Amino acid sequence: MVGDVVGSPGRDVLKRCVALLREQHHVDACIANGENAAGGFGLTAQTAEEMFSSGVDFITGGNHIFDKREFAEYLENSDRVIRPANYPPTTPGRGAGTFAVNGVTIGVLNLMGRTFMPPVDDPFRCADAYVSDLRAQTPVVIVDVHAEATSEKVALGRYLDGRVSALVGTHTHVQTADEQILPGGTAYLSDLGMTGPTEGIIGMESRAVLDRFLTGLSERFSVQRNGSRQFCGAVVSIDPISGKASEIKRIFLRGIP
């Protein structure tokens, strides 16, 4: 699983790292969060296809997934890109999906938190409905929780422990160091971190972000394009029969030129 891919620097890192990491860690399937992949805000058909060509199998989203309005049609028709399931039912796209690798079906659910986030439906109640449906198709279920508050992610991890194979967080762009296997066999990590520029502030050029903190005023944020880059993610080992995880290994590669 790959943390938030930010702009062209993040997509370039995917091209350089995904194939190598898949070989090194014997990865069967790669899921990435792509809501910031197009210019730092949103996703487009072209950037989604670029991520797939880099070795990503499935893409999840978040609160920026609709920033490029023209992407709605692609999202509506795609079976490999999803948005948070707890958006209103009439929202374009799907909140969950499945794909098959080496004869194993993998279910993926995307949820968004409500604490310090745009208003959405209850992710706990939404998870109950979607997880039941996915478990009817496969024991291997991965959940991406796009949320600001660590406590909300931990709570969802505890709530779904034993019912999903892995629950990982995205959104903050800062990787956490709390990877673990919960008592029920669910792999957990509060935040995968960010794949993209190391310089700047969580992937954006510093000046505009600093101006907003210092004065309350700023121009639109722009992706930091100069300097070193990084790859953040995690590798999870899952029993395809029981759906339980046996190991989660956090990955943070710094200093990528």
C-alpha positions in Angstrom: 0.0 0.0 0.0 1.3 3.4 -1.0 0.7 6.6 0.9 -0.8 9.8 -0.6 0.8 10.3 -4.0 1.4 14.1 -4.5 1.7 15.6 -7.9 4.2 14.8 -10.6 7.0 14.3 -8.1 5.0 11.5 -6.5 4.1 10.0 -9.8 7.8 10.0 -10.8 8.7 8.2 -7.5 6.1 5.5 -8.4 7.8 5.0 -11.7 11.2 4.6 -10.1 10.2 2.6 -7.0 7.1 0.5 -7.3 8.5 -2.2 -9.6 11.7 -2.5 -7.6 9.8 -2.7 -4.3 7.3 -5.2 -5.6 10.2 -7.5 -6.6 12.2 -6.9 -3.4 9.2 -7.5 -1.0 7.5 -10.1 -3.2 4.4 -7.9 -3.5 1.4 -9.5 -5.2 -0.9 -6.4 -5.2 -0.3 -2.7 -4.9 -2.9 -0.2 -3.7 -2.2 3.5 -3.6 -4.0 6.7 -2.5 -4.2 9.0 -5.5 -6.4 11.9 -4.4 -3.5 14.4 -4.7 -1.8 12.9 -7.8 -2.9 15.5 -10.3 -1.1 18.8 -9.5 -1.5 18.1 -5.7 -5.3 18.4 -5.8 -7.5 15.7 -7.3 -7.0 13.0 -9.9 -7.5 12.9 -13.7 -7.9 10.0 -16.1 -4.4 10.6 -17.4 -2.7 10.6 -14.0 -4.7 7.5 -12.9 -3.5 5.6 -16.0 0.0 6.8 -15.3 -0.2 5.3 -11.8 -1.4 2.0 -13.2 1.4 1.9 -15.7 3.9 2.4 -12.9 2.7 -0.8 -11.2 -0.3 0.3 -9.1 -3.2 -2.1 -9.2 -5.9 -0.1 -7.4 -6.4 3.5 -6.4 -8.3 5.0 -3.4 -9.3 8.6 -2.8 -10.3 11.2 -0.2 -11.7 14.7 0.2 -9.8 16.0 -2.9 -10.9 13.2 -5.3 -13.4 15.5 -7.0 -11.2 18.6 -7.3 -10.8 17.9 -11.0 -14.5 18.0 -12.0 -13.9 16.3 -15.3 -12.7 13.2 -13.4 -16.3 12.3 -12.3 -17.1 10.5 -15.5 -13.9 8.4 -15.3 -14.6 7.6 -11.7 -18.2 6.6 -12.5 -17.0 4.0 -15.0 -13.8 2.8 -13.4 -13.6 -0.5 -11.6 -10.1 0.3 -10.2 -10.5 3.7 -8.7 -12.8 4.4 -5.7 -13.8 7.4 -3.5 -14.9 7.4 0.1 -17.9 5.2 0.6 -19.6 7.5 3.1 -20.2 10.3 0.6 -23.9 10.6 -0.4 -25.2 7.6 -2.4 -25.8 9.9 -5.5 -22.1 10.9 -5.6 -20.3 9.7 -8.7 -18.2 6.6 -8.3 -18.1 3.7 -5.9 -16.9 3.5 -2.3 -15.6 -0.1 -2.6 -14.4 -2.5 -5.2 -12.6 -5.8 -5.8 -9.8 -7.0 -8.1 -8.1 -10.3 -8.5 -4.4 -11.2 -8.4 -3.0 -14.7 -8.8 -6.4 -16.2 -8.3 -7.1 -14.3 -5.1 -9.9 -11.7 -4.9 -9.0 -8.6 -2.9 -11.7 -6.3 -1.6 -10.9 -2.6 -1.0 -13.0 -0.1 1.0 -12.4 3.6 1.2 -13.7 5.6 4.2 -13.4 9.2 5.2 -13.3 10.5 8.8 -15.6 13.2 10.2 -13.3 14.9 12.7 -11.8 18.1 11.2 -13.0 16.9 7.8 -15.8 17.8 5.3 -19.2 16.5 6.4 -19.9 12.9 5.4 -22.0 10.0 6.7 -20.9 7.9 9.7 -17.9 5.8 8.7 -18.6 3.2 11.3 -22.1 2.5 10.1 -21.0 2.7 6.5 -18.1 0.2 7.3 -20.6 -2.3 8.7 -22.6 -2.4 5.5 -19.7 -2.5 3.0 -17.5 -4.9 5.0 -20.3 -7.4 5.1 -20.7 -7.2 1.4 -17.0 -7.5 0.6 -16.6 -10.4 3.1 -19.3 -12.3 1.2 -17.0 -12.1 -1.9 -13.5 -12.6 -0.3 -11.9 -12.9 3.1 -9.1 -10.4 2.1 -10.4 -6.9 2.7 -8.2 -3.7 2.8 -9.5 -0.5 4.2 -8.1 3.0 3.5 -9.4 5.5 6.1 -8.8 9.0 4.9 -8.9 11.1 8.1 -7.3 13.8 10.1 -7.7 12.6 13.7 -5.5 9.6 14.7 -8.0 8.7 17.4 -10.7 8.2 14.8 -8.5 6.0 12.8 -7.5 3.9 15.8 -11.2 3.6 16.8 -12.1 2.3 13.3 -9.2 -0.1 13.5 -10.4 -1.5 16.8 -14.0 -1.5 15.5 -13.2 -3.5 12.4 -10.5 -5.7 14.0 -11.0 -9.3 12.9 -13.4 -8.3 10.1 -10.9 -6.8 7.7 -7.3 -7.9 6.8 -5.7 -4.4 7.0 -6.8 -0.9 7.9 -4.4 1.9 7.1 -4.8 5.7 7.3 -4.1 8.4 4.8 -4.5 12.2 4.5 -2.0 13.8 7.0 1.0 13.1 4.6 3.1 12.3 7.7 3.9 8.6 8.3 3.2 7.2 11.8 5.3 4.5 13.5 2.5 2.5 15.1 2.3 -0.4 12.7 0.9 -3.5 14.5 -1.3 -6.6 14.1 -4.4 -6.1 16.2 -5.7 -9.0 18.4 -8.2 -10.1 15.8 -5.7 -10.4 13.0 -6.1 -7.0 11.4 -2.9 -5.1 10.3 -3.0 -1.5 11.3 -1.1 1.7 10.7 -2.5 5.2 11.5 -1.0 6.9 8.4 1.0 5.5 5.5 2.6 8.9 4.9 3.3 10.7 1.6 4.9 9.7 -1.6 6.3 12.9 -3.3 8.5 15.9 -2.5 10.4 15.9 0.8 11.1 19.6 0.6 8.4 22.2 1.3 5.5 21.5 3.7 3.7 18.2 3.3 4.3 18.3 -0.4 3.5 22.0 -1.1 5.8 25.0 -1.6 6.6 26.5 1.8 5.9 30.2 1.0 2.1 30.0 0.5 1.6 27.6 3.4 3.7 29.9 5.7 1.7 32.9 4.5 -1.5 31.3 5.5 -0.2 30.5 9.0 1.4 33.9 9.5 -1.2 36.2 8.0 -4.3 34.1 7.2 -3.9 35.0 3.5 -2.2 33.0 0.8 -2.3 32.1 -2.9 -3.4 28.6 -4.0 -0.9 26.0 -2.8 1.5 24.6 -5.4 3.4 21.3 -5.4 7.0 21.5 -4.4 8.9 20.4 -7.5 12.5 20.9 -6.5 14.7 19.0 -4.1 14.6 15.4 -2.9 11.7 13.1 -2.8 10.3 10.2 -0.7 8.3 7.0 -0.9 6.0 6.0 2.0 3.9 2.9 2.3 3.6 -0.5 4.0 3.8 -4.1 3.0 1.2 -6.5 4.6 1.3 -10.3 4.6 -2.2 -11.8 4.5 -3.4 -15.4 4.6 -5.7 -15.6 1.6 -7.8 -18.3 3.2 -8.5 -16.7 6.6 -8.0 -13.1 5.6 -5.9 -12.5 8.7 -2.7 -10.5 8.5 0.5 -12.0 9.9 2.9 -9.1 9.4 3.0 -5.4 8.5 6.2 -3.7 7.5 6.4 0.1 7.2 8.5 1.5 4.3 9.9 5.1 4.2 12.5 5.8 1.6 14.1 9.2 1.8 16.6 11.1 -0.4 15.3 10.0 -3.8 16.8 12.5 -6.3 
